[in-house]
């Protein structure tokens, strides 16, 4: 494979292949790929580091084991650039908007469904994190308790650091026509 064509999910190990089919793991994997694209593979970062290391080696007169001179890291820079471009293309295929796609009420519980981009780590419902079931890389479902009457549910996505994500907000309305059970 070349840097631009090496697949992300090509594996002969059945355990790893099963992990690739588990949406929460797959989301974490995609987030790690995004972090690599934004960080170590970004030319503004990696090229500076490679150039500084190369310059330090030259300054200290370091050579290969056979005493041949060192060569500039241009081939490595090209590989990083090509791989970053390939990963960006694959990330675009995993993109999704943040949205609530459905609301179903059963008793005093609303089951919300929706979609979220991979950078959403946690979803807050009226400011409270609730357990999420990821049914695919982007699709989720969650249960939210309701009070009697009409309930407005503010839904927001946050990143792994708990920071709100721009454009990761939505709103849902659910009506509970019963009364709260006596404890």
C-alpha positions in Angstrom: 0.0 0.0 0.0 1.0 3.6 -0.5 0.5 6.4 2.1 -2.6 7.6 0.3 -4.2 4.2 -0.2 -3.5 2.2 2.9 -6.8 1.3 4.5 -7.6 2.0 8.1 -9.6 -1.1 8.8 -7.8 -3.9 7.0 -7.1 -6.6 9.5 -6.7 -10.4 9.6 -7.2 -10.6 13.4 -10.8 -11.6 14.2 -10.7 -9.9 17.6 -9.6 -6.6 16.1 -12.1 -7.0 13.3 -14.9 -7.3 15.9 -13.6 -4.2 17.6 -14.0 -2.3 14.3 -17.7 -3.4 14.3 -18.3 -1.9 17.8 -19.5 1.7 17.4 -18.1 3.2 20.6 -14.6 1.8 19.8 -14.9 2.9 16.2 -15.8 6.4 17.3 -12.8 6.6 19.6 -10.6 5.3 16.7 -11.9 8.0 14.4 -11.3 10.7 17.1 -7.7 9.5 17.3 -7.3 9.7 13.6 -8.8 13.3 13.7 -6.3 14.2 16.5 -3.4 12.8 14.3 -4.6 14.9 11.3 -4.9 18.0 13.4 -1.7 17.5 15.4 1.4 15.4 14.5 0.5 15.0 10.8 -0.1 18.7 10.3 2.8 20.1 8.2 3.0 23.2 10.4 3.9 20.9 13.2 5.7 17.9 11.8 7.8 19.6 9.2 9.2 22.0 11.9 10.1 19.1 14.1 11.7 17.1 11.3 13.7 20.1 10.1 14.9 20.9 13.6 16.0 17.3 14.2 17.7 17.2 10.9 19.5 20.5 11.6 20.6 19.2 15.0 22.0 16.0 13.5 23.9 18.0 10.9 25.2 20.5 13.5 26.5 17.6 15.5 28.0 15.9 12.4 26.0 12.8 12.8 26.2 10.4 9.9 24.8 6.9 9.0 26.5 3.8 10.3 28.5 3.6 7.0 29.5 7.2 7.4 27.4 8.3 4.4 25.9 11.8 4.8 22.4 12.2 6.1 19.7 13.2 3.7 17.0 15.8 4.3 13.6 14.3 5.5 11.8 15.3 2.3 10.6 11.8 1.5 9.2 11.5 5.0 7.5 14.9 4.7 5.9 13.8 1.5 4.6 10.5 3.1 3.2 12.4 6.0 1.4 14.9 3.7 0.0 12.1 1.5 -1.2 10.1 4.5 -2.8 13.2 6.1 -4.7 13.9 2.8 -5.9 10.3 2.7 -7.0 10.4 6.3 -8.9 13.7 5.7 -10.8 12.0 2.9 -11.7 9.1 5.0 -12.7 11.4 7.9 -15.0 13.3 5.5 -16.8 9.9 4.8 -17.4 9.5 8.5 -18.8 13.0 9.0 -22.3 13.7 10.2 -24.3 16.7 11.5 -25.4 16.9 15.1 -29.1 16.4 15.3 -32.0 14.8 17.1 -33.8 12.6 14.6 -36.6 11.2 16.7 -38.5 11.3 20.0 -40.6 8.5 21.4 -42.4 8.6 24.7 -43.2 5.6 26.8 -44.5 6.4 30.3 -42.3 9.1 31.8 -39.3 8.3 29.6 -38.5 9.8 26.2 -36.2 7.8 23.9 -34.3 10.2 21.8 -32.4 9.2 18.6 -30.0 11.3 16.7 -26.7 11.7 14.9 -23.4 13.2 16.0 -20.0 13.9 14.5 -17.1 11.8 15.7 -15.7 14.7 17.8 -18.7 14.4 20.1 -17.6 12.3 23.1 -20.6 12.9 25.5 -24.1 14.1 24.9 -25.8 16.3 27.6 -29.6 16.4 28.0 -30.6 19.5 29.8 -27.0 19.8 31.0 -26.8 16.2 32.3 -24.8 13.4 30.7 -27.0 10.3 30.1 -25.9 6.8 28.9 -25.7 6.7 25.1 -26.1 3.7 23.0 -24.1 4.2 19.7 -25.9 2.1 17.0 -23.3 3.1 14.4 -20.4 5.5 14.0 -22.7 8.5 14.0 -26.2 7.3 15.2 -27.1 7.3 18.9 -30.1 6.6 21.2 -30.7 7.7 24.8 -33.4 7.7 27.4 -34.4 10.9 29.2 -36.8 11.0 32.2 -39.8 13.3 31.8 -41.8 15.4 34.2 -45.6 15.7 33.7 -46.6 18.0 30.9 -44.5 19.3 28.0 -40.7 18.9 28.4 -38.2 20.8 26.4 -35.0 18.9 26.2 -31.8 20.8 25.3 -29.3 18.4 23.7 -25.6 19.3 23.4 -22.5 17.5 22.4 -19.2 18.0 24.2 -15.7 16.8 23.4 -13.5 14.4 25.4 -12.4 17.3 27.6 -16.0 18.3 28.4 -15.9 21.4 26.2 -19.0 22.3 24.2 -18.7 21.7 20.4 -19.7 24.4 18.1 -22.8 23.5 16.1 -23.5 20.4 18.3 -26.8 21.6 19.9 -30.4 20.6 19.2 -33.7 20.7 21.0 -36.5 18.1 21.4 -39.9 18.3 22.9 -41.6 15.4 24.6 -45.0 15.3 26.4 -45.7 13.1 29.4 -49.5 13.0 30.0 -49.3 11.0 33.3 -48.3 11.9 36.7 -45.1 11.1 38.7 -45.5 7.9 40.6 -45.6 8.2 44.4 -42.2 7.0 45.7 
